[in-house]
């Protein structure tokens, strides 16, 4: 079973600001606002055409002082959820976006090759963190929870050594 929770700040590129002068910022901000609005519209259209009941998501185009706030969760029996496609879509189309996706997948093991994934170790008993930054998604070990079984949940009788 796969369980995941994420938050991402959906934004278009901010690269034009890198070498801009103060005189250029108003024009760049106007272009960025237009690009962000197009990104949010396109994202909503993409999600509508790729909808699945296992992903629940909410996009706030404007919330107080922040724009483009996406929260989502996924609960799926297998890793085949479109959440991975959604994350890749955002990385490719919103290169200024950033955020985190926490995921636990009890089938994320070396001997289960799904969707081109071959993890170097078994991740079936831990959360993994997928970080989006600068158009790239990287996977990191979760520093907060450790092992699911033994920390969050007790060790199940099926997983105890037979001598206990």
QUIZI-V304485 format. One record per pair of residues at least 6 apart in sequence whose ideal C-beta (glycine too) atoms are under 7 Angstrom apart, sorted by sequence separation. I is the first residue (numbers start at 1). J is the second residue. D is the distance in whole Angstrom. If there is no record, write none. Layout:
i-><I I>
j-><J J>
d-><D D>
This chain:
i-><61 63 131 145 149 61 74 90 130 131 145 149 20 110 60 74 110 130 131 47 149 17 59 108 110 128 129 16 110 57 58 109 128 129 57 87 128 44 57 108 109 127 43 56 108 126 55 56 107 14 105 106 127 40 55 12 54 126 40 54 126 54 125 126 12 104 125 12 103 125 11 102 103 55 79 12 54 55 102 103 40 55 79 10 52 78 79 100 101 10 52 36 84 100 36 50 10 99 80 98 50 79 80 97 98 79 95 95 102 91 90 46 87 91 104 87 91 91 10 87 42 39 39 11 10 9 9 10 8 7 7 6 5 4 4 2 3 2 1 2 2 2 4 10 8 12 13 14 11 13 10 12 11 11 10 9 8 9 8 9 8 7 6 7 6 6 6 4 5 4 4 2 3 2 1 8>
j-><67 69 137 151 155 68 81 97 137 138 152 156 28 118 69 83 119 139 140 57 159 28 70 119 121 139 140 28 122 70 71 122 141 142 71 101 142 59 72 123 124 142 59 72 124 142 72 73 124 32 123 124 145 59 74 32 74 146 61 75 147 76 147 148 35 127 148 36 127 149 36 127 128 81 105 39 81 82 129 130 68 83 107 39 81 107 108 129 130 40 82 67 115 131 68 82 43 132 114 132 85 114 115 132 133 115 134 135 142 132 132 89 130 135 148 132 136 137 59 137 93 93 94 68 68 68 69 70 70 70 71 72 73 73 74 74 75 76 77 78 79 81 83 90 90 94 95 96 94 96 94 96 96 97 97 97 97 98 98 99 99 99 99 100 100 101 102 101 102 102 103 103 104 105 106 132>
d-><6 5 7 6 5 6 5 6 6 6 6 6 6 7 4 4 6 5 6 7 6 6 5 6 7 6 5 5 6 7 5 4 7 5 7 6 6 7 4 4 5 4 7 7 6 6 6 5 7 7 7 5 5 6 5 6 6 7 5 6 6 4 5 6 4 5 5 5 7 5 6 5 5 7 5 5 5 7 6 7 6 5 6 6 7 7 7 6 4 6 5 6 7 6 6 5 6 5 7 6 7 5 7 6 5 6 7 4 7 6 7 6 7 5 6 7 7 5 7 6 7 6 5 5 4 6 6 5 5 7 5 5 5 7 5 7 6 5 6 7 5 6 6 7 6 6 5 5 6 5 5 5 4 5 5 6 6 5 7 6 3 5 6 6 6 4 7 6 5 6 4 7 5 4 6 6>
